[in-house]
Amino acid sequence: MAFSDIEYREMKPPAALVEFVESFWMLVNHSAAEQPVVLVPDGRVDTFFSCSAAEPYHVMLRGLDGGPGAQVVSGRITTFAISWKLLAVEYLLPVRLAGLLDGGCYLPPDFLGITEADLGNFDAFCAKATARIAQLIPPEIDARKRQLFDLLYASDGALPVEALAKAAGWSSRQINRYFTRMFGLSLKNYANILRFRASLPQLKAGRLFPEENFADQAHFIREIKKYAGVVPKELARNQDDRFIQLSALPKK
């Protein structure tokens, strides 16, 4: 089964949520056939609201991924999802992420007030989730963390740890302790994941040479293989749409 058998939509959050939410998205497999896929690290934390013919409605939180992992998109499944930025982990989510590296956990079925009935209309789901998230944002956020994450995402992980620490007014040792305790990996590892993710659009377009902040072609190949399990050429080929995050990228 190809990705063409799957319906996918994505919506960006309003300006008031951009520090916390990267996107809302939906994935519906209209076929009864399962879709084997490979998930690659993308630096996102996802909450899935799902139901299918085989499984009742449930809510799952997926932590960060440090490497590629085989998964299956179930037949006749509907999933609406929220992709969170890291600032949301501390301030909005009910679970510490460090124990969920390369894994996940179930959340209460009424998380954010979303119910199975909300999976019938993606636009209404986004509006409801947006309103609830806006209510949960605390009045005060650590300015150092705001600055750190703004720079991380704006640079696609290209800035060295020392530069990030200096700009945020926070020592690199303290930042790495915070990252390990809160997210389960170091700041440098997370920045490398963001850089890998930033390379996906160019690979989908068939450009197999480094355009991000890689030292050289050999370094680029090593990093792609580390996070995708295959060399750039094979990732770009994306046979059978098995790298679902690459398939979901918009066509240029």
Secondary structure as a PSIPRED ss2 file (coil, helix, strand):
# PSIPRED VFORMAT (PSIPRED V4.0)

   1 M C   1.000  0.000  0.000
   2 A C   1.000  0.000  0.000
   3 F H   0.000  1.000  0.000
   4 S H   0.000  1.000  0.000
   5 D H   0.000  1.000  0.000
   6 I E   0.000  0.000  1.000
   7 E E   0.000  0.000  1.000
   8 Y E   0.000  0.000  1.000
   9 R E   0.000  0.000  1.000
  10 E E   0.000  0.000  1.000
  11 M E   0.000  0.000  1.000
  12 K C   1.000  0.000  0.000
  13 P C   1.000  0.000  0.000
  14 P C   1.000  0.000  0.000
  15 A H   0.000  1.000  0.000
  16 A H   0.000  1.000  0.000
  17 L H   0.000  1.000  0.000
  18 V C   1.000  0.000  0.000
  19 E C   1.000  0.000  0.000
  20 F C   1.000  0.000  0.000
  21 V E   0.000  0.000  1.000
  22 E E   0.000  0.000  1.000
  23 S E   0.000  0.000  1.000
  24 F E   0.000  0.000  1.000
  25 W E   0.000  0.000  1.000
  26 M E   0.000  0.000  1.000
  27 L E   0.000  0.000  1.000
  28 V E   0.000  0.000  1.000
  29 N E   0.000  0.000  1.000
  30 H C   1.000  0.000  0.000
  31 S C   1.000  0.000  0.000
  32 A C   1.000  0.000  0.000
  33 A C   1.000  0.000  0.000
  34 E C   1.000  0.000  0.000
  35 Q E   0.000  0.000  1.000
  36 P E   0.000  0.000  1.000
  37 V E   0.000  0.000  1.000
  38 V E   0.000  0.000  1.000
  39 L E   0.000  0.000  1.000
  40 V C   1.000  0.000  0.000
  41 P C   1.000  0.000  0.000
  42 D C   1.000  0.000  0.000
  43 G C   1.000  0.000  0.000
  44 R C   1.000  0.000  0.000
  45 V E   0.000  0.000  1.000
  46 D E   0.000  0.000  1.000
  47 T E   0.000  0.000  1.000
  48 F E   0.000  0.000  1.000
  49 F E   0.000  0.000  1.000
  50 S E   0.000  0.000  1.000
  51 C E   0.000  0.000  1.000
  52 S E   0.000  0.000  1.000
  53 A C   1.000  0.000  0.000
  54 A C   1.000  0.000  0.000
  55 E C   1.000  0.000  0.000
  56 P C   1.000  0.000  0.000
  57 Y C   1.000  0.000  0.000
  58 H E   0.000  0.000  1.000
  59 V E   0.000  0.000  1.000
  60 M E   0.000  0.000  1.000
  61 L E   0.000  0.000  1.000
  62 R E   0.000  0.000  1.000
  63 G C   1.000  0.000  0.000
  64 L C   1.000  0.000  0.000
  65 D C   1.000  0.000  0.000
  66 G C   1.000  0.000  0.000
  67 G C   1.000  0.000  0.000
  68 P C   1.000  0.000  0.000
  69 G E   0.000  0.000  1.000
  70 A E   0.000  0.000  1.000
  71 Q E   0.000  0.000  1.000
  72 V E   0.000  0.000  1.000
  73 V E   0.000  0.000  1.000
  74 S C   1.000  0.000  0.000
  75 G C   1.000  0.000  0.000
  76 R C   1.000  0.000  0.000
  77 I E   0.000  0.000  1.000
  78 T E   0.000  0.000  1.000
  79 T E   0.000  0.000  1.000
  80 F E   0.000  0.000  1.000
  81 A E   0.000  0.000  1.000
  82 I E   0.000  0.000  1.000
  83 S E   0.000  0.000  1.000
  84 W E   0.000  0.000  1.000
  85 K C   1.000  0.000  0.000
  86 L H   0.000  1.000  0.000
  87 L H   0.000  1.000  0.000
  88 A H   0.000  1.000  0.000
  89 V H   0.000  1.000  0.000
  90 E H   0.000  1.000  0.000
  91 Y H   0.000  1.000  0.000
  92 L C   1.000  0.000  0.000
  93 L C   1.000  0.000  0.000
  94 P C   1.000  0.000  0.000
  95 V C   1.000  0.000  0.000
  96 R C   1.000  0.000  0.000
  97 L H   0.000  1.000  0.000
  98 A H   0.000  1.000  0.000
  99 G H   0.000  1.000  0.000
 100 L H   0.000  1.000  0.000
 101 L C   1.000  0.000  0.000
 102 D C   1.000  0.000  0.000
 103 G C   1.000  0.000  0.000
 104 G E   0.000  0.000  1.000
 105 C E   0.000  0.000  1.000
 106 Y E   0.000  0.000  1.000
 107 L E   0.000  0.000  1.000
 108 P C   1.000  0.000  0.000
 109 P C   1.000  0.000  0.000
 110 D C   1.000  0.000  0.000
 111 F H   0.000  1.000  0.000
 112 L H   0.000  1.000  0.000
 113 G H   0.000  1.000  0.000
 114 I C   1.000  0.000  0.000
 115 T C   1.000  0.000  0.000
 116 E H   0.000  1.000  0.000
 117 A H   0.000  1.000  0.000
 118 D H   0.000  1.000  0.000
 119 L H   0.000  1.000  0.000
 120 G H   0.000  1.000  0.000
 121 N C   1.000  0.000  0.000
 122 F H   0.000  1.000  0.000
 123 D H   0.000  1.000  0.000
 124 A H   0.000  1.000  0.000
 125 F H   0.000  1.000  0.000
 126 C H   0.000  1.000  0.000
 127 A H   0.000  1.000  0.000
 128 K H   0.000  1.000  0.000
 129 A H   0.000  1.000  0.000
 130 T H   0.000  1.000  0.000
 131 A H   0.000  1.000  0.000
 132 R H   0.000  1.000  0.000
 133 I H   0.000  1.000  0.000
 134 A H   0.000  1.000  0.000
 135 Q H   0.000  1.000  0.000
 136 L H   0.000  1.000  0.000
 137 I C   1.000  0.000  0.000
 138 P C   1.000  0.000  0.000
 139 P C   1.000  0.000  0.000
 140 E C   1.000  0.000  0.000
 141 I C   1.000  0.000  0.000
 142 D C   1.000  0.000  0.000
 143 A H   0.000  1.000  0.000
 144 R H   0.000  1.000  0.000
 145 K H   0.000  1.000  0.000
 146 R H   0.000  1.000  0.000
 147 Q H   0.000  1.000  0.000
 148 L H   0.000  1.000  0.000
 149 F H   0.000  1.000  0.000
 150 D H   0.000  1.000  0.000
 151 L H   0.000  1.000  0.000
 152 L H   0.000  1.000  0.000
 153 Y H   0.000  1.000  0.000
 154 A H   0.000  1.000  0.000
 155 S C   1.000  0.000  0.000
 156 D C   1.000  0.000  0.000
 157 G C   1.000  0.000  0.000
 158 A C   1.000  0.000  0.000
 159 L C   1.000  0.000  0.000
 160 P C   1.000  0.000  0.000
 161 V H   0.000  1.000  0.000
 162 E H   0.000  1.000  0.000
 163 A H   0.000  1.000  0.000
 164 L H   0.000  1.000  0.000
 165 A H   0.000  1.000  0.000
 166 K H   0.000  1.000  0.000
 167 A H   0.000  1.000  0.000
 168 A H   0.000  1.000  0.000
 169 G C   1.000  0.000  0.000
 170 W C   1.000  0.000  0.000
 171 S C   1.000  0.000  0.000
 172 S H   0.000  1.000  0.000
 173 R H   0.000  1.000  0.000
 174 Q H   0.000  1.000  0.000
 175 I H   0.000  1.000  0.000
 176 N H   0.000  1.000  0.000
 177 R H   0.000  1.000  0.000
 178 Y H   0.000  1.000  0.000
 179 F H   0.000  1.000  0.000
 180 T H   0.000  1.000  0.000
 181 R H   0.000  1.000  0.000
 182 M H   0.000  1.000  0.000
 183 F H   0.000  1.000  0.000
 184 G C   1.000  0.000  0.000
 185 L C   1.000  0.000  0.000
 186 S C   1.000  0.000  0.000
 187 L H   0.000  1.000  0.000
 188 K H   0.000  1.000  0.000
 189 N H   0.000  1.000  0.000
 190 Y H   0.000  1.000  0.000
 191 A H   0.000  1.000  0.000
 192 N H   0.000  1.000  0.000
 193 I H   0.000  1.000  0.000
 194 L H   0.000  1.000  0.000
 195 R H   0.000  1.000  0.000
 196 F H   0.000  1.000  0.000
 197 R H   0.000  1.000  0.000
 198 A H   0.000  1.000  0.000
 199 S H   0.000  1.000  0.000
 200 L H   0.000  1.000  0.000
 201 P H   0.000  1.000  0.000
 202 Q H   0.000  1.000  0.000
 203 L H   0.000  1.000  0.000
 204 K H   0.000  1.000  0.000
 205 A C   1.000  0.000  0.000
 206 G C   1.000  0.000  0.000
 207 R C   1.000  0.000  0.000
 208 L C   1.000  0.000  0.000
 209 F C   1.000  0.000  0.000
 210 P C   1.000  0.000  0.000
 211 E C   1.000  0.000  0.000
 212 E C   1.000  0.000  0.000
 213 N C   1.000  0.000  0.000
 214 F C   1.000  0.000  0.000
 215 A C   1.000  0.000  0.000
 216 D C   1.000  0.000  0.000
 217 Q H   0.000  1.000  0.000
 218 A H   0.000  1.000  0.000
 219 H H   0.000  1.000  0.000
 220 F H   0.000  1.000  0.000
 221 I H   0.000  1.000  0.000
 222 R H   0.000  1.000  0.000
 223 E H   0.000  1.000  0.000
 224 I H   0.000  1.000  0.000
 225 K H   0.000  1.000  0.000
 226 K H   0.000  1.000  0.000
 227 Y H   0.000  1.000  0.000
 228 A H   0.000  1.000  0.000
 229 G C   1.000  0.000  0.000
 230 V C   1.000  0.000  0.000
 231 V C   1.000  0.000  0.000
 232 P H   0.000  1.000  0.000
 233 K H   0.000  1.000  0.000
 234 E H   0.000  1.000  0.000
 235 L H   0.000  1.000  0.000
 236 A H   0.000  1.000  0.000
 237 R H   0.000  1.000  0.000
 238 N C   1.000  0.000  0.000
 239 Q H   0.000  1.000  0.000
 240 D H   0.000  1.000  0.000
 241 D H   0.000  1.000  0.000
 242 R C   1.000  0.000  0.000
 243 F E   0.000  0.000  1.000
 244 I H   0.000  1.000  0.000
 245 Q H   0.000  1.000  0.000
 246 L H   0.000  1.000  0.000
 247 S H   0.000  1.000  0.000
 248 A C   1.000  0.000  0.000
 249 L C   1.000  0.000  0.000
 250 P C   1.000  0.000  0.000
 251 K C   1.000  0.000  0.000
 252 K C   1.000  0.000  0.000
